[in-house]
């Protein structure tokens, strides 16, 4: 039912007053963080589905004492530069800067949807709590079956990296 599905969604919106995002002095994502927040919401919902099941909904009663796994997932998205919050705005911006190896995208600039997806994929790959979960971002809208299989094999301990991962390592 529609209302049940709507209640299952997580809502991450603009925030202000969080620790400064280095190297800037920004303490708010108002006006530039919409795509990052959208990516966070989608990925957080995927994590809830993965860890708690597709039918998990935070009921009104559960809002007072949510499931500990649910609280853990939410903590990963807190706006803090800590490694304990891998999907924070701070860490997403830092990852993007490392990914592009350039500073031409300034903190406060808008991120493209593909950039947000790539950043989340990279952070997830290094997030120990997700060591058995594979995250795959299709490039140019094309899903390469062998890359999906390689990514899943690597996540499950098979040790092979996809061609895209091998290129990123070089």
C-alpha positions as CSV (number, residue, x, y, z in Angstrom):
1,X,0.0,0.0,0.0
2,X,1.2,3.5,-0.9
3,X,1.2,4.9,2.7
4,X,3.2,2.0,4.0
5,X,5.7,2.4,1.2
6,X,6.0,6.2,1.9
7,X,6.6,5.5,5.6
8,X,9.5,3.1,4.7
9,X,11.4,5.9,3.0
10,X,14.1,7.8,4.7
11,X,14.1,11.6,4.3
12,X,17.5,13.4,4.2
13,X,17.1,17.1,3.5
14,X,19.3,20.2,3.6
15,X,20.9,20.8,7.0
16,X,22.9,23.5,8.6
17,X,25.2,23.8,11.6
18,X,27.2,20.7,11.0
19,X,31.0,20.7,11.2
20,X,32.8,22.6,8.5
21,X,33.4,20.7,5.3
22,X,37.2,21.0,4.6
23,X,38.7,22.9,2.9
24,X,35.8,25.3,3.0
25,X,34.0,27.0,5.8
26,X,30.6,25.7,4.8
27,X,28.4,24.3,7.6
28,X,25.3,24.0,5.4
29,X,24.4,22.2,2.1
30,X,21.4,24.5,1.3
31,X,21.4,25.3,-2.4
32,X,24.0,22.7,-3.5
33,X,23.5,19.4,-1.6
34,X,20.2,18.2,-3.1
35,X,21.8,15.5,-5.3
36,X,24.0,14.3,-2.5
37,X,21.0,14.0,-0.2
38,X,19.0,12.2,-2.9
39,X,21.8,9.7,-3.3
40,X,22.0,9.3,0.5
41,X,18.3,8.6,0.7
42,X,18.3,6.0,-2.0
43,X,21.4,4.3,-0.7
44,X,20.1,4.3,2.9
45,X,16.9,2.7,1.8
46,X,18.8,0.0,-0.1
47,X,20.8,-0.7,3.1
48,X,17.6,-1.0,5.1
49,X,16.2,-3.4,2.6
50,X,19.5,-5.4,2.5
51,X,19.9,-5.6,6.3
52,X,16.3,-5.6,7.6
53,X,14.3,-6.8,4.6
54,X,12.1,-5.2,2.0
55,X,9.1,-5.1,4.3
56,X,10.8,-3.2,7.1
57,X,8.9,-0.1,8.0
58,X,9.6,2.2,11.0
59,X,6.2,2.2,12.7
60,X,5.1,5.0,15.0
61,X,5.8,2.8,18.0
62,X,9.2,1.8,16.7
63,X,10.2,5.5,16.2
64,X,10.8,5.7,19.9
65,X,13.0,2.7,20.0
66,X,14.1,1.8,16.4
67,X,15.8,-1.4,15.6
68,X,19.5,-1.2,16.4
69,X,20.5,-2.0,12.8
70,X,18.3,0.8,11.6
71,X,20.0,3.2,14.0
72,X,23.4,2.0,12.9
73,X,22.5,2.6,9.2
74,X,21.3,6.1,10.0
75,X,24.5,6.8,11.9
76,X,26.5,6.1,8.8
77,X,24.9,9.1,7.1
78,X,25.4,11.6,10.0
79,X,27.0,14.9,8.9
80,X,30.3,14.4,10.5
81,X,33.8,13.9,8.9
82,X,34.4,10.8,11.1
83,X,35.1,7.4,9.6
84,X,32.2,6.2,11.7
85,X,30.0,8.2,9.3
86,X,31.2,6.9,5.9
87,X,28.3,8.3,3.9
88,X,28.4,11.8,5.4
89,X,28.4,14.8,3.2
90,X,32.0,15.4,4.4
91,X,33.2,12.0,3.3
92,X,31.3,12.1,0.0
93,X,32.9,15.4,-0.9
94,X,36.4,14.1,0.2
95,X,35.9,10.9,-1.8
96,X,34.9,12.9,-4.9
97,X,38.0,15.1,-4.6
98,X,40.2,12.0,-4.4
99,X,38.3,10.3,-7.2
100,X,38.8,13.2,-9.6
101,X,42.3,14.1,-8.3
102,X,41.4,17.7,-8.9
103,X,39.9,20.6,-6.9
104,X,37.9,22.1,-9.8
105,X,34.7,21.1,-8.1
106,X,34.6,23.2,-5.1
107,X,32.8,22.4,-1.9
108,X,29.3,23.9,-2.5
109,X,29.2,23.0,-6.2
110,X,26.4,20.8,-7.4
111,X,27.2,17.1,-8.0
112,X,25.9,15.2,-11.1
113,X,23.8,12.1,-10.4
114,X,26.5,9.9,-11.9
115,X,29.2,11.5,-9.6
116,X,27.1,10.8,-6.5
117,X,26.6,7.1,-7.6
118,X,30.3,6.7,-8.2
119,X,31.2,8.2,-4.8
120,X,28.7,5.9,-3.0
121,X,30.1,2.9,-4.8
122,X,33.7,3.7,-3.8
123,X,32.8,4.4,-0.2
124,X,30.7,1.2,0.0
125,X,33.6,-0.8,-1.4
126,X,35.8,0.3,1.5
127,X,33.1,0.1,4.2
128,X,33.9,-3.0,6.2
129,X,30.3,-3.5,7.4
130,X,29.3,-4.0,3.7
131,X,32.0,-6.6,3.0
132,X,29.5,-9.1,1.6
133,X,27.4,-6.6,-0.3
134,X,28.2,-5.6,-3.9
135,X,27.5,-2.1,-5.2
136,X,27.5,-1.7,-8.9
137,X,27.1,1.6,-10.9
138,X,26.3,1.1,-14.6
139,X,28.3,3.4,-16.8
140,X,26.5,5.1,-19.7
141,X,23.3,3.2,-18.7
142,X,24.8,-0.1,-19.7
143,X,24.9,-3.0,-17.3
144,X,27.8,-5.3,-18.1
145,X,26.9,-8.8,-16.9
146,X,30.5,-9.8,-16.4
147,X,31.2,-6.7,-14.3
148,X,28.2,-7.5,-12.1
149,X,29.3,-11.1,-11.7
150,X,32.9,-10.0,-10.9
151,X,31.7,-7.5,-8.4
152,X,29.5,-10.1,-6.6
153,X,32.3,-12.6,-6.7
154,X,34.7,-10.1,-5.2
155,X,32.2,-9.1,-2.5
156,X,31.6,-12.7,-1.5
157,X,35.3,-13.4,-1.1
158,X,36.2,-14.6,-4.5
159,X,39.0,-12.0,-4.7
160,X,38.6,-11.1,-8.4
161,X,38.2,-7.4,-9.2
162,X,36.2,-6.1,-12.1
163,X,38.0,-4.5,-15.0
164,X,36.7,-1.1,-13.8
165,X,38.2,-1.7,-10.3
166,X,41.5,-2.9,-11.9
167,X,41.7,0.3,-13.9
168,X,41.0,2.4,-10.8
169,X,43.8,0.7,-8.9
170,X,46.3,1.6,-11.7
